[in-house]
Structures are given as structure tokens and as C-alpha cells.
Amino acid sequence: MSYIAAYNMSFKAHQFRASIGSLYVKASIKKLFRAYEVQVLKLCEQ
């Protein structure tokens, strides 16, 4: 295995982890936003 091939593999692994991380962050933001929406709706209904 050449140095370049090893570098490419680690770069791909890093990209994969980064994309998983960004998906997780987006999901968390959606959950927070949804919870916020629900609270606002409850306040408006009172």
C-alpha cells in the first residue's frame, strides 16, 4: 500500500465521518426547532 493510497483512504474516512456528523447536527437542530415550535404553539393557544 503506497503512501498516497493510505492518505486517500484516511481522507475518505474523514469525509465520511464529517458527513455523518453534519447529518447528526442537522437532526439535532430540527429536533430543537420542533420543540421550540411546540412551545410557541402552546403559548399561543393559552
C-alpha positions in Angstrom: 0.0 0.0 0.0 1.5 3.3 -1.1 1.6 6.4 1.0 -0.8 8.2 -1.4 -3.3 5.3 -1.3 -3.2 5.4 2.5 -3.7 9.2 2.5 -6.7 8.9 0.1 -8.3 6.2 2.4 -7.9 8.3 5.5 -9.2 11.3 3.7 -12.3 9.4 2.6 -12.8 8.1 6.1 -12.6 11.7 7.4 -15.1 12.9 4.8 -17.5 10.0 5.8 -17.2 10.9 9.5 -17.8 14.6 8.7 -20.9 13.9 6.6 -22.3 11.6 9.4 -21.5 14.4 11.9 -23.3 17.1 9.8 -26.3 14.8 9.4 -26.4 14.3 13.2 -26.1 18.1 13.8 -28.9 18.8 11.3 -31.2 16.2 13.0 -30.4 17.8 16.4 -31.2 21.3 15.1 -34.5 20.0 13.6 -35.4 18.4 17.0 -34.6 21.6 18.9 -36.6 23.7 16.4 -39.6 21.4 16.6 -39.5 21.5 20.4 -39.4 25.3 20.2 -42.3 25.4 17.7 -44.4 23.2 20.0 -43.7 25.6 23.0 -44.6 28.6 20.9 -47.9 27.0 19.8 -48.7 26.1 23.4 -48.2 29.7 24.5 -50.3 31.0 21.6 -53.2 28.6 22.5 -53.4 29.8 26.1 
